[in-house]
Amino acid sequence: MIHLLFTLIVAEMGVILLLLFRTPLRKLVIMGLDRMKRGRGPVIVTTVAGTILVLLVSTVSNVINIRQREEEPGSINPTDQILFVRSLLDASLMGFILFLGLMMDRLHHYIRELRLLRKTMEAAKKQNRSFDDVKSGNVEEQVAALKSQIKTLESECAAKTDEAKAEQSKAEALKKQSEGLLLEYDRVLEDNQHLRSQLQELSSDGKKNS
């Protein structure tokens, strides 16, 4: 019994040491503990732990009984002393086994939580990087779109300027043409008045001759 208990203690201490330090065996131990916590593994572990706990309680009760008999004068004998020491050793070993098992379970749990937290942080960092890349890409696309819009507006402004210049030149030509027409109209009026005056003179001369 003692050899088995010492073997379990050494095994648990070895597993705890492997969990504490980063070694190639650490991944294998974590994978083994993950498999133990799946399927029937938890039931088996709980059964073993319950059995050890029951034995621990029984052994502690034996130690208490022997201790109470030691207090009575003349009731102690060498056999009881040997049983007391043996029961006390067994109880200590079983309690240490349960304690190391609990430590091993908690270390495995915290290592898994730490890994999940690191994965979450890495995923968040990658998402932030991708968001920054997309954001910078969107900014570049917006700048390119604005540049193209500016070029389009510049070309439209140049076309409108050319049209305005053409309309202005047409207006100046029409203005000159209208000025020429006005001059021609004034000349025609003067010629008309001159012809009227000549006709009046001719008519007045004809009346005198008759």
Number of C-alpha atoms within 10 A of each C-alpha: 7 12 8 9 15 16 13 18 20 14 14 20 17 12 20 20 13 18 19 14 10 10 10 9 13 17 13 12 16 19 12 11 17 14 13 15 15 10 9 10 14 13 13 13 14 11 12 12 17 13 12 17 17 12 15 21 15 14 21 18 14 17 21 15 12 19 15 12 15 16 10 9 7 8 11 15 10 8 9 16 14 11 14 21 14 15 21 18 15 20 23 14 18 24 16 17 24 18 14 20 20 13 15 19 14 12 16 20 15 11 14 14 12 12 12 12 12 12 12 12 12 12 12 12 12 12 12 12 12 12 12 12 12 12 12 12 12 12 12 12 12 12 12 12 12 12 12 12 12 12 12 12 12 12 12 12 12 12 12 12 12 12 12 12 12 12 12 12 12 12 12 12 12 12 12 12 12 12 12 12 12 12 12 12 12 12 12 12 12 12 12 12 12 12 12 12 12 12 12 12 11 11 11 11 11 10 8 7 6 5
